[in-house]
Amino acid sequence: MKTRGLGGTVNRIRQEFRPPQPGATFVLPAPDIDTLPVLTQVDAPRASVIVPVYNHFHHTRTCLQALAACGDAAPFEVIVVDDGSSDETAERLASLPGLRYHRNPKNLGFIGACNAGASLARGEFLIFLNNDTAVQPGWLDALLATFVQHQDVGLAGSKLVYPDGRLQEAGGIVFSDASGWNYGRFDDPADPRYNFVREVDYCSGAAIAIRKDLFDTFGGFDTHYAPAYYEDTDLAMKVRQAGLRVLYQPASVVVHFEGVTSGTDTAGSGTKRFQVINQQKFLERWREVLATHPAPGTDIAIARQHRARKRVLIIDATTPQPDHDSGSLRLVNAMKVMRAEGCALAFFADNRAWIERYTAELQQLGVEVLWHPWLSDPVRWFADNGRRFDLVFISRHYIASSYVGLVRLHAPQARLVFDTVDLHYLREQREAELSGSREQAQTAAITRGKELALIRSSDITLVVSPVEQELLAREAPGARVEVLSNVHEVFGRRRNFAERKDLMFMGGYQHPPNVDAALWFVHEVFPLVRRQLPEVRFHLLGSKANDTVRALGEVAGVEFHGFVADIEPFLDGCRLALAPLRYGAGVKGKVNMSMSYGQPVVATPIAVEGMYAEAGRDVLVAADAAAFADEIVRVYGDEALWTSLSDHGLENVRRHFSFDAARAAVRRLLE
């Protein structure tokens, strides 16, 4: 433990907080600027930034300049605790506008100075920050967001980097002998291994956040370790002892000029020597707990997440974009369930691309996301990393076929799970039946052979509905097939019948059944609806639409919106959702989502297949154009029927498609 640290929403805290992209540069105040910054006076701070100082005024000035320039949305106060400096610190800072300056009557050491600052703090959160640091824009919003985005968080720490751009620490590991490891030291801070939220043994006290009431409960930093070193590690142990977690937050970046305050020599007579002395104190206090920690020399890839129940690798075609398609939403929510079950997750897309926003959002969920060039050769990567996984989860037959051999060769101990997403061959068979195309029927037969071969060679196959499970019981007898269906939060009905109007359909138009549905409804069904409801409008939402779909917006009464970042106004404002699908497979996320908002649905039989939905109770169902139009008109004007469908639809999602339902399925995979 070499750093000063052993002494020393789906994003709501900052309204649009986004983690930094890989390869971001670091911002340092100009070293030759002697002017002091103007700090904002805050009457009701959410956070109190406590900066203990002892001489080294030029570093304190740099620290304050960076704080003033960071631009974070969260209101914060800055408390500088002067521990008896003999340089110009008192003269320059005592009357600095916006700064709360406190000078200790005598030198209390690092621990005493921090505790003195905490006693003065007004914020809900305490942020302990070394004076030899330069925070980066967004650092505080990211730290505070950690407590909102994750459950049971007691303490969060920043990513520390050297001023030359190398990584200093991405969370700390404590081995069973109380020795420590600054994970990632001297590596590239853009490396994916250091860029996902991770539960850690401790975070360096150079930049950590903790709720003030929790810190006070512990009596502050323990003076058992005075004057410094191991007090932050001891604090982390107490946080876990209280049933809370310690998380590393990579989106909070702080440049740390290591060793300025206490040096780096542990054998001399300075404060740094207490690092060695306090290691023994720490060992004696926490010996029983440390016996559960990894031994020195343990593979760091294992030691960094040694609390993980299982280590899971997930592979899909692309990085999931949950606001674009149902399959992405299902996968991301399944990841959330696995994380809640204590799994360490690694993910890579077959195209190994960094996707703006979506990759970072997975990292913020706590998923290690690998991309090019960090993963340029999957064969070599599997050879190096395959044996550390307990389960490998691969989606879609055309992706899984490329990796099954690698998994069996380099991860023979891992359970192989093939996630069909939906049975592609079933969807293709139905498309061929609808079109009468012999060529499409031949394509479906080829796909069927590939999917069934993968099912037979996998340990577990996942489908999204009991209908597909029953089909595979006949077509792949002996294969273990489990249902992991769509996973949705239940938001509830937020507007009633009279407050709503119009119809909506949403879908990703790279998916042919959605294109067919939009065209069939607009050309065959909607004219019948408009004869009886001439004022009603039909809203088409979704990404990746071709020219044919976009042209539907020119039809009277049809509004084409394309991709909409926030669809809640439509889910809350449209009276009905439609699912006019004429072919397909799997469970339709668009139907689940509308039901989860209490929005009644009119659908075809294919659209509600495998959804445990009772026609006339949970959803209205019609197969031909005239019947579909009649059902729309009937419920559009019947408030009692509309409310009944809304209530029962919500109950359907709670019972069959909630996180609780998914949790049982995930646990079966992990058994």
C-alpha positions as CSV (number, residue, x, y, z in Angstrom):
1,M,0.0,0.0,0.0
2,K,2.2,2.7,-1.3
3,T,-0.1,5.7,-1.8
4,R,-0.9,8.4,0.8
5,G,-4.3,6.6,0.7
6,L,-3.5,4.3,3.6
7,G,-3.4,7.5,5.5
8,G,-4.8,9.7,4.0
9,T,-30.1,6.5,-13.4
10,V,-32.4,4.6,-16.4
11,N,-27.9,9.2,-13.4
12,R,-29.8,11.6,-11.1
13,I,-27.3,13.4,-8.9
14,R,-25.9,15.4,-11.8
15,Q,-28.9,15.6,-14.0
16,E,-27.1,14.3,-17.1
17,F,-24.0,12.7,-15.5
18,R,-22.0,10.7,-18.1
19,P,-18.8,8.9,-17.3
20,P,-15.7,10.0,-19.3
21,Q,-14.7,8.3,-22.5
22,P,-11.6,6.1,-22.6
23,G,-8.4,7.9,-23.2
24,A,-9.6,11.2,-21.7
25,T,-6.9,13.7,-20.9
26,F,-6.4,15.2,-17.5
27,V,-6.9,18.9,-16.6
28,L,-4.2,20.5,-14.3
29,P,-4.2,24.2,-13.3
30,A,-1.3,26.1,-14.7
31,P,1.6,25.8,-12.2
32,D,2.7,29.4,-12.6
33,I,-0.6,31.0,-11.7
34,D,-0.4,32.4,-8.2
35,T,-3.9,33.8,-7.9
36,L,-6.3,32.0,-5.7
37,P,-9.7,30.9,-7.0
38,V,-13.1,32.3,-6.1
39,L,-15.1,29.5,-4.4
40,T,-18.9,29.5,-4.6
41,Q,-20.6,30.3,-1.3
42,V,-23.0,27.5,-0.6
43,D,-25.7,27.8,2.0
44,A,-27.0,24.1,1.8
45,P,-24.1,21.9,0.6
46,R,-24.9,18.3,-0.3
47,A,-21.2,17.5,0.3
48,S,-18.4,18.9,2.4
49,V,-15.0,18.6,0.9
50,I,-12.4,18.4,3.7
51,V,-8.8,19.2,2.7
52,P,-6.3,18.7,5.5
53,V,-3.1,20.7,5.0
54,Y,0.3,21.0,6.5
55,N,2.6,23.4,4.6
56,H,3.0,22.9,0.8
57,F,0.8,25.9,0.0
58,H,1.4,25.7,-3.7
59,H,-0.2,22.2,-3.8
60,T,-3.1,23.5,-1.7
61,R,-3.6,26.3,-4.2
62,T,-3.6,23.8,-7.1
63,C,-6.2,21.7,-5.2
64,L,-8.4,24.7,-4.7
65,Q,-8.1,25.9,-8.2
66,A,-9.2,22.5,-9.5
67,L,-12.1,22.4,-7.1
68,A,-13.3,25.9,-8.3
69,A,-13.0,24.9,-11.9
70,C,-14.6,21.4,-11.8
71,G,-18.1,22.5,-12.8
72,D,-19.9,19.7,-10.9
73,A,-23.7,20.2,-10.4
74,A,-23.8,19.0,-6.8
75,P,-23.5,21.9,-4.3
76,F,-20.5,21.5,-2.1
77,E,-18.5,23.5,0.5
78,V,-14.7,23.3,0.9
79,I,-13.2,23.1,4.4
80,V,-9.5,23.5,4.6
81,V,-8.1,22.3,8.0
82,D,-4.7,23.8,8.6
83,D,-2.7,21.5,10.9
84,G,-0.3,24.2,12.0
85,S,1.4,25.1,8.8
86,S,4.5,27.4,9.0
87,D,4.4,28.6,5.4
88,E,2.1,31.1,3.8
89,T,-1.0,28.9,4.1
90,A,-2.7,30.9,6.9
91,E,-1.9,34.2,5.4
92,R,-3.3,33.4,2.0
93,L,-6.3,31.3,3.0
94,A,-7.8,32.7,6.2
95,S,-9.9,35.3,4.4
96,L,-10.4,33.5,1.0
97,P,-14.1,34.1,-0.1
98,G,-16.2,31.0,-0.2
99,L,-13.6,28.9,1.7
100,R,-14.2,27.6,5.3
101,Y,-10.7,27.9,6.8
102,H,-10.0,26.3,10.1
103,R,-6.6,26.2,11.9
104,N,-6.0,23.6,14.6
105,P,-4.6,25.1,17.8
106,K,-1.9,22.4,17.6
107,N,-0.7,19.8,15.2
108,L,-3.1,16.9,15.3
109,G,-1.7,14.8,12.5
110,F,-3.6,13.7,9.4
111,I,-6.3,11.7,11.3
112,G,-6.9,14.5,13.8
113,A,-7.1,17.1,11.0
114,C,-9.6,15.0,9.1
115,N,-11.8,14.5,12.1
116,A,-11.7,18.2,13.0
117,G,-12.9,19.0,9.5
118,A,-15.7,16.4,9.7
119,S,-16.9,18.0,12.9
120,L,-17.4,21.3,11.1
121,A,-19.1,19.8,8.0
122,R,-22.7,20.7,7.0
123,G,-23.1,18.4,4.1
124,E,-24.8,15.0,3.9
125,F,-21.6,13.6,2.5
126,L,-18.1,14.0,3.7
127,I,-15.4,14.0,0.9
128,F,-11.9,13.6,2.2
129,L,-9.4,15.0,-0.3
130,N,-5.7,15.3,0.0
131,N,-4.3,18.7,-0.7
132,D,-1.8,17.3,-3.2
133,T,-4.6,16.6,-5.7
134,A,-6.3,18.1,-8.7
135,V,-9.9,16.9,-9.2
136,Q,-11.2,16.4,-12.7
137,P,-14.5,17.7,-14.0
138,G,-17.4,15.5,-12.9
139,W,-15.5,13.9,-10.1
140,L,-17.9,14.8,-7.3
141,D,-21.1,14.1,-9.3
142,A,-19.7,10.7,-10.1
143,L,-18.8,9.9,-6.5
144,L,-22.3,11.0,-5.2
145,A,-24.1,9.1,-8.0
146,T,-22.5,5.9,-6.7
147,F,-24.7,6.1,-3.6
148,V,-27.8,6.5,-5.7
149,Q,-27.2,4.0,-8.5
150,H,-26.0,1.2,-6.3
151,Q,-27.6,-0.4,-3.2
152,D,-26.0,-0.6,0.3
153,V,-23.1,1.7,-0.4
154,G,-21.2,3.0,2.6
155,L,-18.1,4.4,1.0
156,A,-16.9,5.3,-2.5
157,G,-13.5,6.2,-3.8
158,S,-12.1,7.9,-6.9
159,K,-9.7,6.7,-9.6
160,L,-6.3,8.2,-8.8
161,V,-3.9,9.0,-11.5
162,Y,-0.3,10.4,-11.6
163,P,0.2,13.8,-13.2
164,D,2.1,12.1,-16.0
165,G,-1.1,10.2,-16.9
166,R,-0.3,6.8,-15.5
167,L,-2.7,5.1,-13.2
168,Q,-2.0,5.2,-9.5
169,E,-4.8,3.2,-8.0
170,A,-8.1,1.7,-9.1
171,G,-9.3,0.6,-5.7
172,G,-7.2,-1.4,-3.2
173,I,-6.8,-5.0,-2.4
174,V,-5.9,-6.2,1.2
175,F,-4.4,-9.6,1.5
176,S,-4.7,-12.0,4.4
177,D,-1.5,-10.7,6.0
178,A,-2.8,-7.1,5.9
179,S,-0.4,-6.2,3.1
180,G,-2.0,-4.3,0.3
181,W,-2.0,-3.8,-3.4
182,N,-2.8,-0.6,-5.3
183,Y,-4.6,-2.2,-8.1
184,G,-3.5,-1.0,-11.6
185,R,-0.5,1.0,-10.4
186,F,1.5,2.4,-13.3
187,D,-0.9,1.0,-15.9
188,D,-3.0,2.9,-18.5
189,P,-6.0,4.4,-16.7
190,A,-8.1,3.8,-19.9
191,D,-7.7,0.0,-19.7
192,P,-11.1,-1.6,-19.3
193,R,-10.0,-3.5,-16.2
194,Y,-9.9,-0.2,-14.3
195,N,-13.1,1.4,-15.7
196,F,-16.1,-0.3,-14.1
197,V,-17.6,0.2,-10.7
198,R,-16.2,-2.5,-8.4
199,E,-16.5,-3.6,-4.8
200,V,-13.1,-3.3,-3.2
201,D,-11.4,-3.9,0.1
202,Y,-10.6,-0.2,0.5
203,C,-10.2,3.1,-1.4
204,S,-7.3,5.4,-0.8
205,G,-8.2,8.2,1.6
206,A,-6.7,10.7,-0.8
207,A,-10.3,11.0,-2.3
208,I,-13.2,9.2,-0.7
209,A,-16.8,9.9,0.1
210,I,-18.9,8.7,3.0
211,R,-22.2,9.8,4.6
212,K,-21.5,12.1,7.6
213,D,-23.9,10.2,9.9
214,L,-22.1,7.0,9.2
215,F,-18.7,8.5,9.7
216,D,-19.9,10.0,13.0
217,T,-21.3,6.6,14.1
218,F,-17.7,5.2,13.8
219,G,-16.3,8.1,15.8
220,G,-14.4,9.3,12.7
221,F,-11.0,8.0,11.6
222,D,-9.6,5.8,14.4
223,T,-6.8,7.5,16.4
224,H,-5.5,4.0,17.0
225,Y,-3.6,4.6,13.8
226,A,-2.4,8.2,14.6
227,P,-0.8,10.1,13.1
228,A,-1.6,8.4,9.7
229,Y,-1.8,5.3,7.6
230,Y,-4.3,2.4,7.6
231,E,-7.1,4.6,9.0
232,D,-8.9,4.6,5.6
233,T,-8.5,0.8,5.3
234,D,-9.8,0.4,8.9
235,L,-12.7,2.7,8.0
236,A,-13.5,0.5,5.0
237,M,-13.5,-2.6,7.2
238,K,-16.0,-0.9,9.6
239,V,-18.2,0.0,6.7
240,R,-18.5,-3.7,5.7
241,Q,-18.9,-4.7,9.3
242,A,-22.0,-2.4,9.3
243,G,-23.4,-4.4,6.3
244,L,-22.5,-1.8,3.7
245,R,-20.2,-1.9,0.7
246,V,-17.1,-0.1,-0.4
247,L,-17.1,0.8,-4.1
248,Y,-14.5,2.1,-6.5
249,Q,-15.9,4.7,-8.9
250,P,-13.8,5.1,-12.1
251,A,-15.7,8.0,-13.4
252,S,-14.5,10.1,-10.5
253,V,-10.9,11.0,-11.5
254,V,-8.4,12.7,-9.3
255,V,-4.8,13.5,-10.1
256,H,-2.7,12.8,-7.1
257,F,0.8,14.1,-6.6
258,E,1.7,11.1,-4.4
259,G,4.1,11.6,-1.4
260,V,4.1,15.3,-1.3
261,T,2.7,15.4,2.3
262,S,4.4,12.4,3.9
263,G,7.0,11.3,1.4
264,T,7.5,7.8,0.2
265,D,10.2,6.4,2.5
266,T,8.8,3.9,4.9
267,A,12.1,3.2,6.6
268,G,13.0,6.7,7.6
269,S,11.8,8.9,10.5
270,G,9.0,10.7,8.7
271,T,5.2,10.0,8.8
272,K,5.5,7.4,6.1
273,R,7.2,5.0,8.5
274,F,3.8,4.6,10.2
275,Q,2.6,2.6,7.2
276,V,4.7,-0.3,8.4
277,I,3.9,0.2,12.0
278,N,0.1,0.4,11.4
279,Q,0.0,-2.6,9.2
280,Q,0.7,-4.7,12.2
281,K,-1.9,-2.9,14.3
282,F,-4.4,-3.4,11.5
283,L,-3.6,-7.1,11.3
284,E,-4.1,-7.6,15.0
285,R,-7.5,-5.9,14.9
286,W,-8.9,-7.6,11.8
287,R,-7.1,-11.0,11.8
288,E,-10.3,-13.0,11.8
289,V,-11.8,-11.1,8.9
290,L,-8.5,-11.1,7.0
291,A,-8.4,-14.9,7.1
292,T,-11.2,-14.8,4.5
293,H,-9.2,-12.5,2.2
294,P,-6.9,-13.9,-0.6
295,A,-3.4,-14.9,0.3
296,P,-0.4,-12.8,-1.0
297,G,0.5,-14.0,-4.5
298,T,-3.1,-14.8,-5.5
299,D,-3.9,-14.0,-9.1
300,I,-4.8,-10.4,-9.1
301,A,-7.7,-11.0,-11.5
302,I,-9.2,-13.2,-8.8
303,A,-8.1,-11.1,-5.8
304,R,-9.6,-7.9,-7.1
305,Q,-13.1,-9.4,-6.9
306,H,-12.6,-12.0,-4.3
307,R,-16.1,-11.6,-2.8
308,A,-17.8,-12.6,-6.1
309,R,-20.2,-15.6,-5.8
310,K,-19.6,-16.5,-9.5
311,R,-17.5,-15.1,-12.3
312,V,-19.6,-14.8,-15.5
313,L,-18.6,-13.9,-19.0
314,I,-21.3,-12.6,-21.3
315,I,-21.0,-12.3,-25.1
316,D,-23.5,-10.8,-27.5
317,A,-23.4,-9.4,-31.1
318,T,-23.2,-5.8,-30.0
319,T,-23.2,-3.7,-26.8
320,P,-26.8,-3.7,-25.6
321,Q,-28.7,-0.4,-26.1
322,P,-31.8,-0.9,-23.9
323,D,-33.7,2.1,-25.1
324,H,-33.5,0.8,-28.7
325,D,-34.7,-2.8,-28.5
326,S,-36.3,-5.4,-26.2
327,G,-33.4,-7.9,-26.4
328,S,-31.0,-5.2,-25.1
329,L,-33.3,-4.3,-22.3
330,R,-33.7,-8.0,-21.3
331,L,-29.9,-8.5,-21.3
332,V,-29.1,-5.4,-19.3
333,N,-31.8,-6.2,-16.7
334,A,-30.5,-9.8,-16.5
335,M,-27.1,-8.4,-15.8
336,K,-28.6,-6.3,-13.0
337,V,-30.1,-9.5,-11.5
338,M,-26.7,-11.3,-11.8
339,R,-24.9,-8.4,-10.1
340,A,-27.5,-8.4,-7.3
341,E,-26.8,-12.1,-6.9
342,G,-23.1,-11.3,-6.2
343,C,-21.7,-12.2,-9.6
344,A,-18.6,-10.6,-11.1
345,L,-19.5,-9.9,-14.8
346,A,-17.3,-9.4,-17.8
347,F,-18.8,-8.6,-21.2
348,F,-17.6,-8.2,-24.7
349,A,-19.5,-7.7,-28.0
350,D,-18.6,-9.7,-31.0
351,N,-17.7,-6.5,-32.8
352,R,-15.6,-5.4,-29.8
353,A,-16.6,-1.8,-30.2
354,W,-16.8,1.0,-27.7
355,I,-20.3,2.4,-28.0
356,E,-20.8,6.0,-26.9
357,R,-22.9,6.1,-23.7
358,Y,-23.9,2.5,-23.7
359,T,-20.5,1.0,-22.9
360,A,-20.1,3.4,-20.0
361,E,-23.5,2.7,-18.7
362,L,-22.7,-1.0,-18.4
363,Q,-19.4,-0.1,-16.6
364,Q,-21.4,2.0,-14.2
365,L,-23.6,-1.1,-13.5
366,G,-20.4,-2.8,-12.4
367,V,-19.8,-4.8,-15.6
368,E,-16.2,-5.1,-16.9
369,V,-16.7,-4.3,-20.6
370,L,-13.8,-5.2,-23.0
371,W,-13.3,-3.6,-26.4
372,H,-10.7,-3.2,-29.1
373,P,-7.8,-2.7,-28.8
374,W,-7.8,-4.1,-25.3
375,L,-9.4,-7.3,-26.7
376,S,-8.1,-7.6,-30.2
377,D,-7.5,-11.4,-30.3
378,P,-10.3,-13.5,-28.7
379,V,-8.4,-16.7,-29.1
380,R,-5.5,-15.4,-27.2
381,W,-7.8,-13.7,-24.6
382,F,-9.6,-16.9,-24.0
383,A,-6.3,-18.8,-23.6
384,D,-5.2,-16.2,-21.0
385,N,-8.5,-15.7,-19.1
386,G,-10.9,-18.6,-19.8
387,R,-10.1,-20.6,-16.6
388,R,-11.3,-17.9,-14.2
389,F,-14.9,-18.0,-15.3
390,D,-17.6,-20.2,-13.7
391,L,-20.3,-19.5,-16.4
392,V,-20.2,-18.3,-20.0
393,F,-23.4,-16.8,-21.3
394,I,-23.6,-16.3,-25.1
395,S,-26.5,-14.8,-26.9
396,R,-27.8,-15.6,-30.5
397,H,-26.9,-18.7,-32.5
398,Y,-24.8,-16.8,-35.1
399,I,-22.6,-15.4,-32.3
400,A,-22.4,-18.5,-30.1
401,S,-21.3,-20.7,-33.0
402,S,-18.0,-18.8,-33.1
403,Y,-17.2,-19.2,-29.4
404,V,-18.4,-22.6,-28.2
405,G,-15.1,-24.3,-29.2
406,L,-13.1,-21.6,-27.4
407,V,-15.1,-22.0,-24.3
408,R,-14.8,-25.8,-24.2
409,L,-11.1,-25.6,-24.9
410,H,-10.0,-22.8,-22.6
411,A,-12.8,-22.7,-20.0
412,P,-13.7,-26.4,-19.6
413,Q,-14.8,-25.8,-16.0
414,A,-17.4,-23.2,-17.0
415,R,-21.1,-23.9,-17.5
416,L,-22.0,-22.9,-21.1
417,V,-25.3,-21.1,-21.4
418,F,-26.7,-20.5,-24.9
419,D,-29.2,-17.7,-24.9
420,T,-31.5,-17.9,-27.9
421,V,-33.0,-14.4,-27.3
422,D,-35.8,-15.8,-29.3
423,L,-35.8,-19.0,-31.4
424,H,-34.6,-17.5,-34.7
425,Y,-35.7,-20.5,-36.8
426,L,-39.2,-20.4,-35.4
427,R,-39.5,-16.7,-36.4
428,E,-38.1,-17.5,-39.9
429,Q,-40.5,-20.4,-40.3
430,R,-43.4,-18.2,-39.6
431,E,-42.2,-15.5,-41.9
432,A,-41.9,-18.1,-44.7
433,E,-45.4,-19.4,-44.0
434,L,-46.8,-15.8,-44.2
435,S,-45.0,-15.0,-47.4
436,G,-45.2,-18.4,-49.1
437,S,-41.5,-18.1,-50.0
438,R,-39.7,-21.4,-50.6
439,E,-36.4,-19.5,-50.3
440,Q,-37.3,-18.3,-46.8
441,A,-38.4,-21.7,-45.8
442,Q,-35.0,-23.1,-46.8
443,T,-33.2,-20.4,-44.8
444,A,-35.4,-21.3,-41.8
445,A,-34.4,-25.0,-42.1
446,I,-30.7,-24.1,-42.1
447,T,-31.1,-21.9,-39.1
448,R,-33.0,-24.6,-37.3
449,G,-30.1,-27.0,-37.8
450,K,-27.6,-24.5,-36.4
451,E,-29.7,-23.6,-33.4
452,L,-30.5,-27.2,-32.5
453,A,-26.9,-28.2,-32.8
454,L,-25.9,-25.4,-30.4
455,I,-28.7,-26.4,-28.0
456,R,-27.4,-30.0,-27.9
457,S,-23.8,-28.9,-27.3
458,S,-24.6,-26.4,-24.5
459,D,-25.1,-27.1,-20.8
460,I,-28.2,-24.9,-20.6
461,T,-30.3,-23.2,-23.3
462,L,-32.3,-20.2,-22.4
463,V,-35.6,-19.3,-24.1
464,V,-38.0,-16.4,-23.3
465,S,-41.3,-18.3,-23.2
466,P,-42.8,-21.6,-22.1
467,V,-44.1,-22.0,-25.6
468,E,-40.5,-22.2,-26.9
469,Q,-39.5,-24.4,-24.0
470,E,-42.2,-26.9,-24.9
471,L,-41.2,-26.8,-28.6
472,L,-37.6,-27.7,-27.7
473,A,-38.7,-30.5,-25.5
474,R,-39.9,-32.1,-28.7
475,E,-37.2,-31.0,-31.1
476,A,-34.2,-31.3,-28.8
477,P,-35.1,-34.0,-26.3
478,G,-32.7,-34.4,-23.4
479,A,-31.4,-30.8,-23.6
480,R,-31.8,-28.7,-20.5
481,V,-33.9,-25.7,-21.4
482,E,-34.8,-22.9,-19.0
483,V,-37.0,-19.9,-19.3
484,L,-35.4,-16.4,-18.7
485,S,-38.0,-14.1,-20.0
486,N,-38.1,-10.3,-20.4
487,V,-37.4,-8.3,-17.2
488,H,-39.2,-5.1,-16.5
489,E,-39.6,-2.6,-13.7
490,V,-43.3,-2.0,-12.9
491,F,-43.9,1.8,-13.1
492,G,-47.7,1.7,-12.7
493,R,-50.5,3.7,-14.2
494,R,-49.7,7.4,-13.8
495,R,-52.5,8.9,-16.0
496,N,-56.1,7.7,-16.2
497,F,-58.3,7.1,-19.2
498,A,-59.6,10.6,-19.6
499,E,-56.1,12.1,-19.6
500,R,-55.0,10.1,-22.6
501,K,-55.6,10.0,-26.3
502,D,-54.2,8.3,-29.5
503,L,-52.5,5.0,-30.3
504,M,-48.8,4.0,-30.4
505,F,-46.5,1.3,-31.7
506,M,-42.8,1.0,-30.8
507,G,-40.2,-1.2,-32.1
508,G,-36.7,-1.5,-33.6
509,Y,-37.1,-1.5,-37.4
510,Q,-34.0,-3.5,-38.0
511,H,-36.2,-6.3,-37.0
512,P,-38.4,-7.4,-40.0
513,P,-41.5,-8.4,-38.0
514,N,-41.8,-4.8,-36.7
515,V,-41.6,-3.4,-40.3
516,D,-44.3,-5.8,-41.4
517,A,-46.4,-4.9,-38.4
518,A,-46.2,-1.1,-39.0
519,L,-47.0,-1.5,-42.7
520,W,-49.9,-3.9,-42.2
521,F,-51.5,-1.7,-39.5
522,V,-51.2,1.6,-41.4
523,H,-52.5,0.1,-44.7
524,E,-55.0,-2.5,-43.6
525,V,-56.2,-1.7,-40.0
526,F,-55.9,2.1,-39.4
527,P,-58.3,3.1,-42.2
528,L,-61.0,1.0,-40.5
529,V,-60.2,2.6,-37.1
530,R,-60.4,6.2,-38.6
531,R,-63.8,5.6,-40.0
532,Q,-65.1,5.4,-36.5
533,L,-62.5,7.5,-34.7
534,P,-61.6,10.2,-37.2
535,E,-59.6,12.3,-34.7
536,V,-57.4,9.5,-33.4
537,R,-53.7,9.6,-34.3
538,F,-51.2,6.8,-34.6
539,H,-47.7,7.3,-33.3
540,L,-44.8,5.3,-34.7
541,L,-41.7,5.2,-32.5
542,G,-38.4,3.3,-32.9
543,S,-34.9,3.3,-34.3
544,K,-33.3,2.2,-37.5
545,A,-36.4,2.7,-39.7
546,N,-36.0,2.3,-43.4
547,D,-37.5,4.7,-46.0
548,T,-40.6,2.6,-46.3
549,V,-41.4,2.9,-42.6
550,R,-40.6,6.6,-42.5
551,A,-42.9,7.2,-45.4
552,L,-45.8,6.0,-43.3
553,G,-45.6,9.4,-41.5
554,E,-47.1,10.9,-44.7
555,V,-50.3,9.0,-44.2
556,A,-53.2,11.0,-42.7
557,G,-53.3,10.5,-39.0
558,V,-49.9,8.8,-38.7
559,E,-47.0,10.5,-37.0
560,F,-43.6,9.0,-37.4
561,H,-41.2,9.9,-34.6
562,G,-38.3,7.6,-35.1
563,F,-36.0,7.0,-32.1
564,V,-37.2,8.9,-29.0
565,A,-34.8,9.1,-26.1
566,D,-37.6,9.4,-23.6
567,I,-40.7,7.4,-24.4
568,E,-42.4,7.8,-21.1
569,P,-44.6,10.7,-22.4
570,F,-46.1,8.3,-24.9
571,L,-46.5,5.4,-22.4
572,D,-48.2,7.8,-20.0
573,G,-50.1,9.8,-22.6
574,C,-51.3,7.4,-25.3
575,R,-54.6,5.6,-24.5
576,L,-53.6,2.4,-26.2
577,A,-50.5,0.5,-27.3
578,L,-50.7,-1.7,-30.4
579,A,-48.8,-4.9,-31.2
580,P,-50.0,-5.8,-34.7
581,L,-47.3,-8.4,-35.3
582,R,-48.1,-11.1,-37.9
583,Y,-45.1,-13.3,-37.3
584,G,-42.2,-13.6,-34.9
585,A,-41.0,-15.6,-31.9
586,G,-40.2,-15.0,-28.3
587,V,-41.9,-12.6,-25.9
588,K,-42.5,-9.1,-27.1
589,G,-40.9,-6.5,-24.9
590,K,-43.1,-3.7,-26.3
591,V,-46.1,-5.5,-24.8
592,N,-44.4,-6.0,-21.5
593,M,-43.3,-2.4,-21.3
594,S,-46.7,-0.9,-22.1
595,M,-48.3,-3.1,-19.5
596,S,-45.7,-2.1,-16.9
597,Y,-46.9,1.5,-17.3
598,G,-50.6,0.5,-17.0
599,Q,-51.2,1.1,-20.7
600,P,-53.7,-1.4,-22.2
601,V,-52.6,-3.3,-25.3
602,V,-54.4,-4.6,-28.4
603,A,-52.4,-7.3,-30.0
604,T,-52.3,-10.2,-32.4
605,P,-52.1,-13.8,-31.1
606,I,-48.4,-13.9,-32.1
607,A,-47.6,-10.7,-30.2
608,V,-48.8,-12.2,-26.9
609,E,-47.6,-15.7,-27.3
610,G,-45.9,-17.1,-24.2
611,M,-46.9,-14.1,-22.1
612,Y,-49.4,-15.8,-19.7
613,A,-51.8,-13.2,-20.9
614,E,-55.6,-14.0,-20.9
615,A,-57.4,-12.5,-23.9
616,G,-60.1,-10.0,-22.7
617,R,-58.7,-9.8,-19.2
618,D,-55.0,-8.8,-19.6
619,V,-55.0,-7.8,-23.2
620,L,-57.3,-7.6,-26.2
621,V,-56.4,-10.0,-29.0
622,A,-57.5,-10.1,-32.7
623,A,-55.9,-11.8,-35.7
624,D,-57.4,-10.1,-38.8
625,A,-57.6,-6.5,-39.7
626,A,-61.4,-6.0,-39.2
627,A,-61.3,-7.6,-35.7
628,F,-58.2,-5.7,-34.7
629,A,-59.8,-2.4,-35.6
630,D,-63.0,-3.4,-33.8
631,E,-61.1,-4.1,-30.6
632,I,-59.3,-0.8,-30.7
633,V,-62.6,1.1,-31.2
634,R,-64.3,-0.9,-28.4
635,V,-61.7,-0.2,-25.7
636,Y,-60.9,3.3,-26.9
637,G,-64.3,4.5,-25.8
638,D,-64.9,2.2,-22.8
639,E,-63.3,3.5,-19.6
640,A,-64.3,0.6,-17.5
641,L,-62.8,-2.0,-19.9
642,W,-59.7,0.2,-20.3
643,T,-59.2,0.4,-16.5
644,S,-59.7,-3.3,-16.1
645,L,-57.1,-4.1,-18.8
646,S,-54.7,-1.7,-17.3
647,D,-55.0,-3.3,-13.8
648,H,-54.7,-6.8,-15.0
649,G,-51.8,-6.0,-17.3
650,L,-49.8,-4.5,-14.4
651,E,-50.5,-7.6,-12.4
652,N,-49.3,-9.8,-15.3
653,V,-45.9,-8.0,-15.4
654,R,-45.5,-8.2,-11.7
655,R,-46.2,-11.9,-11.6
656,H,-44.2,-13.1,-14.7
657,F,-41.8,-10.4,-15.9
658,S,-40.5,-8.6,-12.8
659,F,-37.0,-8.7,-11.4
660,D,-38.3,-11.1,-8.7
661,A,-39.4,-13.5,-11.5
662,A,-36.0,-13.2,-13.3
663,R,-34.1,-13.7,-10.0
664,A,-35.5,-17.3,-9.7
665,A,-34.4,-18.1,-13.3
666,V,-30.9,-16.6,-12.7
667,R,-30.4,-18.6,-9.5
668,R,-31.1,-21.8,-11.5
669,L,-28.3,-20.9,-13.8
670,L,-25.9,-20.4,-10.9
671,E,-26.8,-23.5,-9.0
